[in-house]
Amino acid sequence: MKTEEYIAEVMPDGHLSLPEAVAKDLDLKPHAKVRVMIEKVGEEKEIHKLPYEARKKALAIKEFIVDMGPEDLSEKFREKYK
């Protein structure tokens, strides 16, 4: 199951914002059902959050490193993320 994490804004009518990039990445169509977990974010936490694309790339790098195991990390890492 593919997941994404981002900071949403609660609209005046109670709806949550959904970035277009997230909807596209998850291939969400109108009326698609999704699971939502909510955590209130303080202003100080929000400042340190990465933009969506930067977070996505960082998580891809983390997943790549975890999948590598004890092999030569530096060579494979340089090749994949030049």
mmCIF file as gemmi writes it, N, C-alpha and C atoms, coordinates in Angstrom:
data_model
loop_
_atom_site.group_PDB
_atom_site.id
_atom_site.type_symbol
_atom_site.label_atom_id
_atom_site.label_alt_id
_atom_site.label_comp_id
_atom_site.label_asym_id
_atom_site.label_entity_id
_atom_site.label_seq_id
_atom_site.pdbx_PDB_ins_code
_atom_site.Cartn_x
_atom_site.Cartn_y
_atom_site.Cartn_z
_atom_site.occupancy
_atom_site.B_iso_or_equiv
_atom_site.pdbx_formal_charge
_atom_site.auth_seq_id
_atom_site.auth_asym_id
_atom_site.pdbx_PDB_model_num
ATOM 1 N N . MET Axp A 1 ? 0.848 -1.172 0 1 0 ? 1 A 1
ATOM 2 C CA . MET Axp A 1 ? 0 0 0 1 0 ? 1 A 1
ATOM 3 C C . MET Axp A 1 ? 0.894 1.237 0 1 0 ? 1 A 1
ATOM 4 N N . LYS Axp A 2 ? 0.678 2.123 -0.941 1 0 ? 2 A 1
ATOM 5 C CA . LYS Axp A 2 ? 1.468 3.336 -1.064 1 0 ? 2 A 1
ATOM 6 C C . LYS Axp A 2 ? 0.898 4.408 -0.148 1 0 ? 2 A 1
ATOM 7 N N . THR Axp A 3 ? 1.761 5.118 0.564 1 0 ? 3 A 1
ATOM 8 C CA . THR Axp A 3 ? 1.307 6.173 1.473 1 0 ? 3 A 1
ATOM 9 C C . THR Axp A 3 ? 2.085 7.456 1.208 1 0 ? 3 A 1
ATOM 10 N N . GLU Axp A 4 ? 1.52 8.561 1.601 1 0 ? 4 A 1
ATOM 11 C CA . GLU Axp A 4 ? 2.152 9.87 1.513 1 0 ? 4 A 1
ATOM 12 C C . GLU Axp A 4 ? 1.862 10.616 2.803 1 0 ? 4 A 1
ATOM 13 N N . GLU Axp A 5 ? 2.768 11.489 3.186 1 0 ? 5 A 1
ATOM 14 C CA . GLU Axp A 5 ? 2.57 12.324 4.363 1 0 ? 5 A 1
ATOM 15 C C . GLU Axp A 5 ? 2.794 13.768 3.955 1 0 ? 5 A 1
ATOM 16 N N . TYR Axp A 6 ? 1.921 14.657 4.373 1 0 ? 6 A 1
ATOM 17 C CA . TYR Axp A 6 ? 2.054 16.072 4.069 1 0 ? 6 A 1
ATOM 18 C C . TYR Axp A 6 ? 1.284 16.872 5.107 1 0 ? 6 A 1
ATOM 19 N N . ILE Axp A 7 ? 1.506 18.165 5.121 1 0 ? 7 A 1
ATOM 20 C CA . ILE Axp A 7 ? 0.785 19.05 6.028 1 0 ? 7 A 1
ATOM 21 C C . ILE Axp A 7 ? -0.429 19.601 5.278 1 0 ? 7 A 1
ATOM 22 N N . ALA Axp A 8 ? -1.62 19.428 5.861 1 0 ? 8 A 1
ATOM 23 C CA . ALA Axp A 8 ? -2.855 19.91 5.243 1 0 ? 8 A 1
ATOM 24 C C . ALA Axp A 8 ? -3.38 21.102 6.032 1 0 ? 8 A 1
ATOM 25 N N . GLU Axp A 9 ? -4.166 21.904 5.367 1 0 ? 9 A 1
ATOM 26 C CA . GLU Axp A 9 ? -4.836 23.02 6.02 1 0 ? 9 A 1
ATOM 27 C C . GLU Axp A 9 ? -6.314 22.667 6.156 1 0 ? 9 A 1
ATOM 28 N N . VAL Axp A 10 ? -6.876 22.92 7.33 1 0 ? 10 A 1
ATOM 29 C CA . VAL Axp A 10 ? -8.306 22.696 7.538 1 0 ? 10 A 1
ATOM 30 C C . VAL Axp A 10 ? -9.037 23.917 6.982 1 0 ? 10 A 1
ATOM 31 N N . MET Axp A 11 ? -9.917 23.675 6.029 1 0 ? 11 A 1
ATOM 32 C CA . MET Axp A 11 ? -10.68 24.743 5.393 1 0 ? 11 A 1
ATOM 33 C C . MET Axp A 11 ? -11.829 25.184 6.313 1 0 ? 11 A 1
ATOM 34 N N . PRO Axp A 12 ? -12.393 26.36 6.068 1 0 ? 12 A 1
ATOM 35 C CA . PRO Axp A 12 ? -13.485 26.853 6.919 1 0 ? 12 A 1
ATOM 36 C C . PRO Axp A 12 ? -14.674 25.892 7.015 1 0 ? 12 A 1
ATOM 37 N N . ASP Axp A 13 ? -14.906 25.105 5.946 1 0 ? 13 A 1
ATOM 38 C CA . ASP Axp A 13 ? -16.025 24.167 5.972 1 0 ? 13 A 1
ATOM 39 C C . ASP Axp A 13 ? -15.649 22.808 6.579 1 0 ? 13 A 1
ATOM 40 N N . GLY Axp A 14 ? -14.407 22.68 7.081 1 0 ? 14 A 1
ATOM 41 C CA . GLY Axp A 14 ? -13.966 21.447 7.731 1 0 ? 14 A 1
ATOM 42 C C . GLY Axp A 14 ? -13.242 20.477 6.826 1 0 ? 14 A 1
ATOM 43 N N . HIS Axp A 15 ? -13.206 20.725 5.524 1 0 ? 15 A 1
ATOM 44 C CA . HIS Axp A 15 ? -12.479 19.858 4.598 1 0 ? 15 A 1
ATOM 45 C C . HIS Axp A 15 ? -10.98 20.072 4.744 1 0 ? 15 A 1
ATOM 46 N N . LEU Axp A 16 ? -10.201 19.082 4.301 1 0 ? 16 A 1
ATOM 47 C CA . LEU Axp A 16 ? -8.744 19.179 4.333 1 0 ? 16 A 1
ATOM 48 C C . LEU Axp A 16 ? -8.211 19.421 2.928 1 0 ? 16 A 1
ATOM 49 N N . SER Axp A 17 ? -7.14 20.203 2.837 1 0 ? 17 A 1
ATOM 50 C CA . SER Axp A 17 ? -6.519 20.427 1.533 1 0 ? 17 A 1
ATOM 51 C C . SER Axp A 17 ? -5.742 19.174 1.118 1 0 ? 17 A 1
ATOM 52 N N . LEU Axp A 18 ? -5.632 18.956 -0.191 1 0 ? 18 A 1
ATOM 53 C CA . LEU Axp A 18 ? -4.886 17.827 -0.736 1 0 ? 18 A 1
ATOM 54 C C . LEU Axp A 18 ? -4.029 18.351 -1.887 1 0 ? 18 A 1
ATOM 55 N N . PRO Axp A 19 ? -2.697 18.352 -1.73 1 0 ? 19 A 1
ATOM 56 C CA . PRO Axp A 19 ? -1.847 18.835 -2.809 1 0 ? 19 A 1
ATOM 57 C C . PRO Axp A 19 ? -2.046 18.023 -4.086 1 0 ? 19 A 1
ATOM 58 N N . GLU Axp A 20 ? -2.044 18.705 -5.207 1 0 ? 20 A 1
ATOM 59 C CA . GLU Axp A 20 ? -2.244 18.048 -6.49 1 0 ? 20 A 1
ATOM 60 C C . GLU Axp A 20 ? -1.183 16.975 -6.734 1 0 ? 20 A 1
ATOM 61 N N . ALA Axp A 21 ? 0.057 17.255 -6.301 1 0 ? 21 A 1
ATOM 62 C CA . ALA Axp A 21 ? 1.144 16.283 -6.487 1 0 ? 21 A 1
ATOM 63 C C . ALA Axp A 21 ? 0.872 14.986 -5.739 1 0 ? 21 A 1
ATOM 64 N N . VAL Axp A 22 ? 0.284 15.079 -4.555 1 0 ? 22 A 1
ATOM 65 C CA . VAL Axp A 22 ? -0.032 13.883 -3.766 1 0 ? 22 A 1
ATOM 66 C C . VAL Axp A 22 ? -1.141 13.089 -4.447 1 0 ? 22 A 1
ATOM 67 N N . ALA Axp A 23 ? -2.186 13.774 -4.889 1 0 ? 23 A 1
ATOM 68 C CA . ALA Axp A 23 ? -3.293 13.098 -5.572 1 0 ? 23 A 1
ATOM 69 C C . ALA Axp A 23 ? -2.79 12.395 -6.831 1 0 ? 23 A 1
ATOM 70 N N . LYS Axp A 24 ? -1.904 13.05 -7.563 1 0 ? 24 A 1
ATOM 71 C CA . LYS Axp A 24 ? -1.359 12.458 -8.789 1 0 ? 24 A 1
ATOM 72 C C . LYS Axp A 24 ? -0.48 11.254 -8.465 1 0 ? 24 A 1
ATOM 73 N N . ASP Axp A 25 ? 0.387 11.398 -7.454 1 0 ? 25 A 1
ATOM 74 C CA . ASP Axp A 25 ? 1.297 10.321 -7.087 1 0 ? 25 A 1
ATOM 75 C C . ASP Axp A 25 ? 0.547 9.067 -6.629 1 0 ? 25 A 1
ATOM 76 N N . LEU Axp A 26 ? -0.559 9.255 -5.935 1 0 ? 26 A 1
ATOM 77 C CA . LEU Axp A 26 ? -1.361 8.122 -5.451 1 0 ? 26 A 1
ATOM 78 C C . LEU Axp A 26 ? -2.439 7.711 -6.452 1 0 ? 26 A 1
ATOM 79 N N . ASP Axp A 27 ? -2.485 8.387 -7.593 1 0 ? 27 A 1
ATOM 80 C CA . ASP Axp A 27 ? -3.47 8.105 -8.641 1 0 ? 27 A 1
ATOM 81 C C . ASP Axp A 27 ? -4.895 8.147 -8.08 1 0 ? 27 A 1
ATOM 82 N N . LEU Axp A 28 ? -5.196 9.225 -7.341 1 0 ? 28 A 1
ATOM 83 C CA . LEU Axp A 28 ? -6.518 9.38 -6.738 1 0 ? 28 A 1
ATOM 84 C C . LEU Axp A 28 ? -7.486 10.009 -7.732 1 0 ? 28 A 1
ATOM 85 N N . LYS Axp A 29 ? -8.637 9.429 -7.872 1 0 ? 29 A 1
ATOM 86 C CA . LYS Axp A 29 ? -9.707 9.937 -8.722 1 0 ? 29 A 1
ATOM 87 C C . LYS Axp A 29 ? -10.778 10.551 -7.818 1 0 ? 29 A 1
ATOM 88 N N . PRO Axp A 30 ? -11.662 11.401 -8.372 1 0 ? 30 A 1
ATOM 89 C CA . PRO Axp A 30 ? -12.745 11.959 -7.545 1 0 ? 30 A 1
ATOM 90 C C . PRO Axp A 30 ? -13.542 10.836 -6.864 1 0 ? 30 A 1
ATOM 91 N N . HIS Axp A 31 ? -13.872 11.054 -5.626 1 0 ? 31 A 1
ATOM 92 C CA . HIS Axp A 31 ? -14.661 10.141 -4.783 1 0 ? 31 A 1
ATOM 93 C C . HIS Axp A 31 ? -13.888 8.883 -4.366 1 0 ? 31 A 1
ATOM 94 N N . ALA Axp A 32 ? -12.558 8.863 -4.572 1 0 ? 32 A 1
ATOM 95 C CA . ALA Axp A 32 ? -11.747 7.734 -4.089 1 0 ? 32 A 1
ATOM 96 C C . ALA Axp A 32 ? -11.77 7.747 -2.559 1 0 ? 32 A 1
ATOM 97 N N . LYS Axp A 33 ? -11.776 6.589 -1.981 1 0 ? 33 A 1
ATOM 98 C CA . LYS Axp A 33 ? -11.746 6.486 -0.522 1 0 ? 33 A 1
ATOM 99 C C . LYS Axp A 33 ? -10.298 6.353 -0.07 1 0 ? 33 A 1
ATOM 100 N N . VAL Axp A 34 ? -9.937 7.101 0.98 1 0 ? 34 A 1
ATOM 101 C CA . VAL Axp A 34 ? -8.581 7.088 1.521 1 0 ? 34 A 1
ATOM 102 C C . VAL Axp A 34 ? -8.647 6.996 3.041 1 0 ? 34 A 1
ATOM 103 N N . ARG Axp A 35 ? -7.583 6.487 3.638 1 0 ? 35 A 1
ATOM 104 C CA . ARG Axp A 35 ? -7.49 6.442 5.102 1 0 ? 35 A 1
ATOM 105 C C . ARG Axp A 35 ? -6.766 7.71 5.553 1 0 ? 35 A 1
ATOM 106 N N . VAL Axp A 36 ? -7.325 8.383 6.559 1 0 ? 36 A 1
ATOM 107 C CA . VAL Axp A 36 ? -6.754 9.637 7.045 1 0 ? 36 A 1
ATOM 108 C C . VAL Axp A 36 ? -6.392 9.473 8.517 1 0 ? 36 A 1
ATOM 109 N N . MET Axp A 37 ? -5.174 9.833 8.865 1 0 ? 37 A 1
ATOM 110 C CA . MET Axp A 37 ? -4.74 9.878 10.257 1 0 ? 37 A 1
ATOM 111 C C . MET Axp A 37 ? -4.401 11.34 10.543 1 0 ? 37 A 1
ATOM 112 N N . ILE Axp A 38 ? -4.913 11.882 11.613 1 0 ? 38 A 1
ATOM 113 C CA . ILE Axp A 38 ? -4.735 13.304 11.875 1 0 ? 38 A 1
ATOM 114 C C . ILE Axp A 38 ? -3.895 13.524 13.124 1 0 ? 38 A 1
ATOM 115 N N . GLU Axp A 39 ? -2.943 14.432 13.005 1 0 ? 39 A 1
ATOM 116 C CA . GLU Axp A 39 ? -2.105 14.859 14.125 1 0 ? 39 A 1
ATOM 117 C C . GLU Axp A 39 ? -1.992 16.368 14.025 1 0 ? 39 A 1
ATOM 118 N N . LYS Axp A 40 ? -2.347 17.061 15.081 1 0 ? 40 A 1
ATOM 119 C CA . LYS Axp A 40 ? -2.232 18.515 15.059 1 0 ? 40 A 1
ATOM 120 C C . LYS Axp A 40 ? -0.756 18.883 15.093 1 0 ? 40 A 1
ATOM 121 N N . VAL Axp A 41 ? -0.384 19.789 14.201 1 0 ? 41 A 1
ATOM 122 C CA . VAL Axp A 41 ? 1.015 20.192 14.07 1 0 ? 41 A 1
ATOM 123 C C . VAL Axp A 41 ? 1.175 21.596 14.626 1 0 ? 41 A 1
ATOM 124 N N . GLY Axp A 42 ? 2.16 21.764 15.514 1 0 ? 42 A 1
ATOM 125 C CA . GLY Axp A 42 ? 2.465 23.09 16.04 1 0 ? 42 A 1
ATOM 126 C C . GLY Axp A 42 ? 3.255 23.896 15.02 1 0 ? 42 A 1
ATOM 127 N N . GLU Axp A 43 ? 3.263 25.181 15.173 1 0 ? 43 A 1
ATOM 128 C CA . GLU Axp A 43 ? 3.983 26.061 14.244 1 0 ? 43 A 1
ATOM 129 C C . GLU Axp A 43 ? 5.464 25.707 14.158 1 0 ? 43 A 1
ATOM 130 N N . GLU Axp A 44 ? 6.1 25.383 15.283 1 0 ? 44 A 1
ATOM 131 C CA . GLU Axp A 44 ? 7.53 25.076 15.26 1 0 ? 44 A 1
ATOM 132 C C . GLU Axp A 44 ? 7.828 23.82 14.456 1 0 ? 44 A 1
ATOM 133 N N . LYS Axp A 45 ? 6.952 22.798 14.514 1 0 ? 45 A 1
ATOM 134 C CA . LYS Axp A 45 ? 7.147 21.582 13.726 1 0 ? 45 A 1
ATOM 135 C C . LYS Axp A 45 ? 7.01 21.881 12.236 1 0 ? 45 A 1
ATOM 136 N N . GLU Axp A 46 ? 6.051 22.727 11.883 1 0 ? 46 A 1
ATOM 137 C CA . GLU Axp A 46 ? 5.769 23.032 10.491 1 0 ? 46 A 1
ATOM 138 C C . GLU Axp A 46 ? 6.972 23.658 9.801 1 0 ? 46 A 1
ATOM 139 N N . ILE Axp A 47 ? 7.716 24.466 10.505 1 0 ? 47 A 1
ATOM 140 C CA . ILE Axp A 47 ? 8.875 25.152 9.937 1 0 ? 47 A 1
ATOM 141 C C . ILE Axp A 47 ? 9.915 24.145 9.461 1 0 ? 47 A 1
ATOM 142 N N . HIS Axp A 48 ? 10.081 23.052 10.179 1 0 ? 48 A 1
ATOM 143 C CA . HIS Axp A 48 ? 11.123 22.079 9.864 1 0 ? 48 A 1
ATOM 144 C C . HIS Axp A 48 ? 10.683 21.004 8.873 1 0 ? 48 A 1
ATOM 145 N N . LYS Axp A 49 ? 9.45 21.047 8.41 1 0 ? 49 A 1
ATOM 146 C CA . LYS Axp A 49 ? 8.976 20.043 7.453 1 0 ? 49 A 1
ATOM 147 C C . LYS Axp A 49 ? 9.57 20.321 6.075 1 0 ? 49 A 1
ATOM 148 N N . LEU Axp A 50 ? 9.931 19.243 5.376 1 0 ? 50 A 1
ATOM 149 C CA . LEU Axp A 50 ? 10.448 19.378 4.02 1 0 ? 50 A 1
ATOM 150 C C . LEU Axp A 50 ? 9.296 19.602 3.04 1 0 ? 50 A 1
ATOM 151 N N . PRO Axp A 51 ? 9.559 20.321 1.95 1 0 ? 51 A 1
ATOM 152 C CA . PRO Axp A 51 ? 8.546 20.409 0.898 1 0 ? 51 A 1
ATOM 153 C C . PRO Axp A 51 ? 8.245 19.002 0.37 1 0 ? 51 A 1
ATOM 154 N N . TYR Axp A 52 ? 7.093 18.822 -0.245 1 0 ? 52 A 1
ATOM 155 C CA . TYR Axp A 52 ? 6.63 17.507 -0.692 1 0 ? 52 A 1
ATOM 156 C C . TYR Axp A 52 ? 7.674 16.781 -1.549 1 0 ? 52 A 1
ATOM 157 N N . GLU Axp A 53 ? 8.19 17.438 -2.581 1 0 ? 53 A 1
ATOM 158 C CA . GLU Axp A 53 ? 9.138 16.777 -3.491 1 0 ? 53 A 1
ATOM 159 C C . GLU Axp A 53 ? 10.437 16.403 -2.775 1 0 ? 53 A 1
ATOM 160 N N . ALA Axp A 54 ? 10.933 17.27 -1.894 1 0 ? 54 A 1
ATOM 161 C CA . ALA Axp A 54 ? 12.162 16.979 -1.156 1 0 ? 54 A 1
ATOM 162 C C . ALA Axp A 54 ? 11.953 15.798 -0.215 1 0 ? 54 A 1
ATOM 163 N N . ARG Axp A 55 ? 10.798 15.754 0.446 1 0 ? 55 A 1
ATOM 164 C CA . ARG Axp A 55 ? 10.505 14.642 1.358 1 0 ? 55 A 1
ATOM 165 C C . ARG Axp A 55 ? 10.398 13.327 0.588 1 0 ? 55 A 1
ATOM 166 N N . LYS Axp A 56 ? 9.746 13.384 -0.58 1 0 ? 56 A 1
ATOM 167 C CA . LYS Axp A 56 ? 9.586 12.191 -1.407 1 0 ? 56 A 1
ATOM 168 C C . LYS Axp A 56 ? 10.952 11.636 -1.825 1 0 ? 56 A 1
ATOM 169 N N . LYS Axp A 57 ? 11.862 12.523 -2.23 1 0 ? 57 A 1
ATOM 170 C CA . LYS Axp A 57 ? 13.2 12.086 -2.64 1 0 ? 57 A 1
ATOM 171 C C . LYS Axp A 57 ? 13.977 11.528 -1.438 1 0 ? 57 A 1
ATOM 172 N N . ALA Axp A 58 ? 13.872 12.198 -0.288 1 0 ? 58 A 1
ATOM 173 C CA . ALA Axp A 58 ? 14.569 11.728 0.915 1 0 ? 58 A 1
ATOM 174 C C . ALA Axp A 58 ? 14.075 10.34 1.329 1 0 ? 58 A 1
ATOM 175 N N . LEU Axp A 59 ? 12.768 10.11 1.252 1 0 ? 59 A 1
ATOM 176 C CA . LEU Axp A 59 ? 12.231 8.794 1.605 1 0 ? 59 A 1
ATOM 177 C C . LEU Axp A 59 ? 12.656 7.725 0.606 1 0 ? 59 A 1
ATOM 178 N N . ALA Axp A 60 ? 12.777 8.094 -0.678 1 0 ? 60 A 1
ATOM 179 C CA . ALA Axp A 60 ? 13.257 7.142 -1.685 1 0 ? 60 A 1
ATOM 180 C C . ALA Axp A 60 ? 14.703 6.76 -1.405 1 0 ? 60 A 1
ATOM 181 N N . ILE Axp A 61 ? 15.521 7.74 -1.019 1 0 ? 61 A 1
ATOM 182 C CA . ILE Axp A 61 ? 16.924 7.471 -0.682 1 0 ? 61 A 1
ATOM 183 C C . ILE Axp A 61 ? 16.994 6.565 0.546 1 0 ? 61 A 1
ATOM 184 N N . LYS Axp A 62 ? 16.172 6.861 1.559 1 0 ? 62 A 1
ATOM 185 C CA . LYS Axp A 62 ? 16.156 6.038 2.78 1 0 ? 62 A 1
ATOM 186 C C . LYS Axp A 62 ? 15.779 4.593 2.446 1 0 ? 62 A 1
ATOM 187 N N . GLU Axp A 63 ? 14.755 4.421 1.618 1 0 ? 63 A 1
ATOM 188 C CA . GLU Axp A 63 ? 14.308 3.078 1.238 1 0 ? 63 A 1
ATOM 189 C C . GLU Axp A 63 ? 15.416 2.343 0.477 1 0 ? 63 A 1
ATOM 190 N N . PHE Axp A 64 ? 16.095 3.057 -0.413 1 0 ? 64 A 1
ATOM 191 C CA . PHE Axp A 64 ? 17.192 2.469 -1.184 1 0 ? 64 A 1
ATOM 192 C C . PHE Axp A 64 ? 18.305 1.979 -0.254 1 0 ? 64 A 1
ATOM 193 N N . ILE Axp A 65 ? 18.649 2.802 0.728 1 0 ? 65 A 1
ATOM 194 C CA . ILE Axp A 65 ? 19.725 2.447 1.667 1 0 ? 65 A 1
ATOM 195 C C . ILE Axp A 65 ? 19.328 1.232 2.501 1 0 ? 65 A 1
ATOM 196 N N . VAL Axp A 66 ? 18.096 1.207 2.987 1 0 ? 66 A 1
ATOM 197 C CA . VAL Axp A 66 ? 17.619 0.096 3.817 1 0 ? 66 A 1
ATOM 198 C C . VAL Axp A 66 ? 17.615 -1.206 3.013 1 0 ? 66 A 1
ATOM 199 N N . ASP Axp A 67 ? 17.226 -1.132 1.742 1 0 ? 67 A 1
ATOM 200 C CA . ASP Axp A 67 ? 17.162 -2.323 0.895 1 0 ? 67 A 1
ATOM 201 C C . ASP Axp A 67 ? 18.534 -2.872 0.522 1 0 ? 67 A 1
ATOM 202 N N . MET Axp A 68 ? 19.579 -2.053 0.624 1 0 ? 68 A 1
ATOM 203 C CA . MET Axp A 68 ? 20.905 -2.469 0.173 1 0 ? 68 A 1
ATOM 204 C C . MET Axp A 68 ? 21.541 -3.537 1.045 1 0 ? 68 A 1
ATOM 205 N N . GLY Axp A 69 ? 21.332 -3.431 2.318 1 0 ? 69 A 1
ATOM 206 C CA . GLY Axp A 69 ? 21.987 -4.378 3.21 1 0 ? 69 A 1
ATOM 207 C C . GLY Axp A 69 ? 23.456 -4.03 3.351 1 0 ? 69 A 1
ATOM 208 N N . PRO Axp A 70 ? 24.312 -5.014 3.622 1 0 ? 70 A 1
ATOM 209 C CA . PRO Axp A 70 ? 25.716 -4.741 3.916 1 0 ? 70 A 1
ATOM 210 C C . PRO Axp A 70 ? 26.6 -4.529 2.681 1 0 ? 70 A 1
ATOM 211 N N . GLU Axp A 71 ? 26.01 -4.46 1.481 1 0 ? 71 A 1
ATOM 212 C CA . GLU Axp A 71 ? 26.826 -4.273 0.281 1 0 ? 71 A 1
ATOM 213 C C . GLU Axp A 71 ? 27.483 -2.893 0.276 1 0 ? 71 A 1
ATOM 214 N N . ASP Axp A 72 ? 28.287 -2.618 -0.749 1 0 ? 72 A 1
ATOM 215 C CA . ASP Axp A 72 ? 28.989 -1.347 -0.838 1 0 ? 72 A 1
ATOM 216 C C . ASP Axp A 72 ? 28.013 -0.205 -1.1 1 0 ? 72 A 1
ATOM 217 N N . LEU Axp A 73 ? 27.635 0.474 -0.05 1 0 ? 73 A 1
ATOM 218 C CA . LEU Axp A 73 ? 26.651 1.543 -0.108 1 0 ? 73 A 1
ATOM 219 C C . LEU Axp A 73 ? 27.126 2.718 -0.952 1 0 ? 73 A 1
ATOM 220 N N . SER Axp A 74 ? 28.342 3.155 -0.769 1 0 ? 74 A 1
ATOM 221 C CA . SER Axp A 74 ? 28.787 4.386 -1.419 1 0 ? 74 A 1
ATOM 222 C C . SER Axp A 74 ? 28.756 4.306 -2.939 1 0 ? 74 A 1
ATOM 223 N N . GLU Axp A 75 ? 29.226 3.232 -3.545 1 0 ? 75 A 1
ATOM 224 C CA . GLU Axp A 75 ? 29.247 3.117 -5.01 1 0 ? 75 A 1
ATOM 225 C C . GLU Axp A 75 ? 27.848 3.08 -5.588 1 0 ? 75 A 1
ATOM 226 N N . LYS Axp A 76 ? 26.992 2.233 -5.055 1 0 ? 76 A 1
ATOM 227 C CA . LYS Axp A 76 ? 25.629 2.105 -5.57 1 0 ? 76 A 1
ATOM 228 C C . LYS Axp A 76 ? 24.835 3.383 -5.334 1 0 ? 76 A 1
ATOM 229 N N . PHE Axp A 77 ? 25.063 4.017 -4.207 1 0 ? 77 A 1
ATOM 230 C CA . PHE Axp A 77 ? 24.362 5.257 -3.889 1 0 ? 77 A 1
ATOM 231 C C . PHE Axp A 77 ? 24.746 6.346 -4.889 1 0 ? 77 A 1
ATOM 232 N N . ARG Axp A 78 ? 26.024 6.477 -5.179 1 0 ? 78 A 1
ATOM 233 C CA . ARG Axp A 78 ? 26.483 7.493 -6.141 1 0 ? 78 A 1
ATOM 234 C C . ARG Axp A 78 ? 25.896 7.238 -7.52 1 0 ? 78 A 1
ATOM 235 N N . GLU Axp A 79 ? 25.834 6.002 -7.943 1 0 ? 79 A 1
ATOM 236 C CA . GLU Axp A 79 ? 25.309 5.668 -9.269 1 0 ? 79 A 1
ATOM 237 C C . GLU Axp A 79 ? 23.833 6 -9.379 1 0 ? 79 A 1
ATOM 238 N N . LYS Axp A 80 ? 23.06 5.667 -8.362 1 0 ? 80 A 1
ATOM 239 C CA . LYS Axp A 80 ? 21.615 5.867 -8.436 1 0 ? 80 A 1
ATOM 240 C C . LYS Axp A 80 ? 21.214 7.332 -8.255 1 0 ? 80 A 1
ATOM 241 N N . TYR Axp A 81 ? 21.924 8.07 -7.401 1 0 ? 81 A 1
ATOM 242 C CA . TYR Axp A 81 ? 21.53 9.448 -7.073 1 0 ? 81 A 1
ATOM 243 C C . TYR Axp A 81 ? 22.597 10.457 -7.461 1 0 ? 81 A 1
ATOM 244 N N . LYS Axp A 82 ? 23.075 10.421 -8.706 1 0 ? 82 A 1
ATOM 245 C CA . LYS Axp A 82 ? 24.078 11.39 -9.19 1 0 ? 82 A 1
ATOM 246 C C . LYS Axp A 82 ? 23.507 12.789 -9.202 1 0 ? 82 A 1
